[in-house]
Amino acid sequence: MLSNVVKEKIISVVTKDNFEDSNTERLVYSYDSTPNMQSMPDAVVSPRNTEEVAEIVKICNEHKVPVVPRGSGTNLCGGTCPTEGGLVVLFKHLNKVLEIDEENLTVTVQPGVITSELASAVEGKDLFFPPDPGSMKISTIGGNINENSGGLRGLKYGVTRDYVIALQVVLPNGDIIRTGGKLAKDVAGYDLTRLMVGSEGTLGVITEATLKLVPLPETKKTMLALYQDLESAAKTVSKIIANKIIPVTLEFLDQPTIRVVEDYVKIGLPTEAKAVLLIEQDGPSEVVERDIDKIIAICKEQNAVSVQVASSEAEAEALRTARRTALSALARLKPTTILEDATVPRSEVARMVNAINEIAAKYNLEICTFGHAGDGNLHPTCPTDSRNHEEMERVEQAFAEIFEKAIEFGGTITGEHGVGVMKAPYLELKLGKEGIAAMKAIKQSFDPNNIMNPGKVFAKDSRKRVVVSK
C-alpha cells in the first residue's frame, strides 16, 4: 500500500474527491479485458489537468511508486493490469475534444475522449478519423495511442500511429514535453511522437493529442462473398490486392465464427459457408462502383459460391456490426476466451489459416479464426476454461506454435493488440536479443526508476498466462 506520506502528497494535488484507495475501487481497476489476469493497485487517481498529472508523476518518481495510465481497460494483453501495484491514473476529467481545425484537417483531444464520440464529432464537419478498433464505442483515444490500435479499416487507412501528429506527454521525471505539430512535414530531431505511440504507457503519460483527419468519403458499398473452402477465400484476398484494389475493409470469418456470430446477432448470416469475406469500399461513387465490380469478378474467379452487395446502408451496417461482435459472440461459448492477433504478410494468409487449423487439431482445441485478412491480421480465438489446467496447458502450447508460425511466414506476434504482459515472452521471437536490448536502453533512458507501467513489454519468464495477485 501507499505510505501515508505519498497518499497525502497526492491528495494535496488532486483533492480527496479524485483519490480512491478503497478495496471496492481498487478491485474495479485490478483487471482489464485480458482473460485470467488480475492484480490490485494501491490506489486510483483522477487528475483534472496536465499539471496535476505532472505533479503526481513527480511524487511517484521520488518515492518509486508504479504509475499505470488507463483508458477504458479494453486491451487484451494485460497492458493496464497493475501487476506491480502502484497508482492507476484515470482520465475521466481529461475527456474533451479541444479543437477541430478545418483549415489544417486536424483534431486536438484529451486522452479520455471515447473513439466513437470523436468520430461522430468530426463527421459532423464532413471529416473522417479512420481508425476503428472493435472496442471503439468504449475505448479511449489515449488507450488507442498507447496500444497503437488498428481496426477494420486498417487495410486502406492504416492504424492509429498514422494519424497521430502531435502529443503532449508527461515524462517519468514529471517534465512536460510537446512533440510534433500541425505540420505536413517535420524532421526536426528524433521522432518522439512515433516513439510514444504504441509504447503502452512505459515511457510517459499522454495528456493531449493532435490527430490528422481526412475528408469524409463520398460514398461506400459493402458486400459479402461466400466460400466452401478456406483456401479460395484466402486466395481472393491476395488477388484483390494484386489487382491494385485497396478496399477499406477486407475481413475474414471462418465457419465456426460465422455460426457463433449468427446465433448471437440473428441477421441471416450464411452458416453453411466454410468462410466469408466482408468487403467494403469507399470513395467517389464512380470509383466505388468500378472497384466493387472488379472485386465481384475476382471473387467469382476464386470460386466464391455467392457474392451479395448490401442493398441499403441498414443492411451494410448490420454486416459490419456482426463482424464487430465476433469476440462477444465467441465469449458466450465458454467461461474463458483467448483472442490473439498473429499477423502475416497478406500473401501468407492462406498458409497461416491452414496452419492455425492444423495446430488446433494437434492440441485437440476449438480455434475460431476471423480478422483483418486484407492486412494479414488474423484473430485466432480459443473458447476454453481457465479452471481446466490441462486444457490451458494445451492452449498455451498451441498459441506458442501459432506465433512461431507467424514469424516463420514473415509475420509478427501482434498486429494491433500490443505486447503488455501476455505477449512479452514471445517478443524476442520477433526482435531478437539485440532488438530487446535496444528497447531496454530506451526505456532506461526515459525511466531509470522503472515507474511507468512496470512489468510490461519486457518478459520476466517464459510462461504466458499467469494469474498475478497482490
Phi, psi and omega in degrees: 000159177293143173292158179299328180296311180295316180303312182293323178297316182291318179298325179295338179273313190255350187077159183299329182296338184248020177229130181225130171225022176290155180300323181295311182294320179297322180296320181302323184255023179270355181212164172235210183274006179281127181291147170065035180213131179202142178201133186280132169284166175277331179195166180232131184230144182235086180294156185257349180197174182298321182297322178292321175302314181299317180295319178299314182295321177300315179298314181295322179294319179298320185257007178056048177260127179300144178238124181238100175293138185221132172268243180266000177071029182270359183291158188242020182235013183075017187294333180244014174278122185283076188294343177241025179070214178086210190249122171272127182254121179259160184234036181293337176271336181262069190227036185246145166278112188277326184197136166249111185259100184285338178285323181257001181054055177224160171227136179248128188224161170269161190292339184275003179292133178287138186303311182294328178290322174297314181302316180295320182298317182281330177295334174296343177253016183061034177241169192218128171249103192290324186304129188220070177303155181302336181264020191299338179285345178230342181287155180255158178298320178300317177295318178300319181292316181298326181262355186052057187295151176252225180152185184295331184268011185297330182303309183274322191253351181087191185246184185307318181308325185286355182239357179268115183245348177203147179221151163250128187226137170266119181282165183300340176269001179096354176294147177251124178236157172241136179240150175067204181170185180277063189234141173282332178226139177192106179239031181276103175080187179297149180275081182291334178299309180297325180297320182288326181292125181084007181277358171059033177073014183268352183241348182169179180247117180281127182242353177197146179218138171253126188242142177283140175243161174231162178299143178295127181303144184294319182204169176206156177225146183235141181217161180232126178246132184252142182225152176257006171208146183295324185300316181295319179297315181294321179294328178300320179303309181297321182293321179299313181293319181297335177273014174063035172248126179246095178293158176288326180224135176214088189254148182239136172225132176273173187300315177303322179291317179304313183296318180292318180295317180296321177297333182275313187260337176051062177243008178091028176295147186281091185289347178280345182285143176285333179200151173228151170247126172262118187235135178222141174231145177228167180134198176301144187303320182292326178290317179299313179300314181297314182293318180297319178299316179294319181295319177302314180298318179296317179302315181293321177298330182263027170073026171296133181275344178201140175228120184235128176262130180302133185274349181206164178295326178298318178293319179296318180294325177297320178294317178296317180297319178301316178296318182293337182270006184305313181296315180300320180294315180293330181293345179281347188285316183217166185298332183236136179235117179260111181249123180240178182214059173298136188231136181227164170304143187298338177291345181256009183301315182300312180297322182291318178299316178298319180296318178300315181295320179294319180294320178300315179296319181301321184259011177054051181236155169266116177236116177267140183237128173215176175145192188269076187299330182297332176247016174076008185266097183261148180243080172293128189231128184243110171287127184209195180217114184297344178283343177269090189296324179295317178293321180297326174299317179293324178298314179301315181295320181296314181290328175300318178292324178298316179295320179297320178295318179302315178296317179302324181274012178086020184255208184214167184278345178204131179261335183204351183275341182091177183261306178053227176267319192291325181264352185305319180296343183258356187296326180295333175304321183275316190260338186078167181300321183294321178295318177298318180298320179295318178295318179297325179294321177295313179302314181297322182290324178280321194225068185298334179269000176053048178267339187276108177044056183295155179087001180253152175075313183262122187289143173258338179205180185264000178278145185264300191253099181238150174265122180250130178227157181207000000 
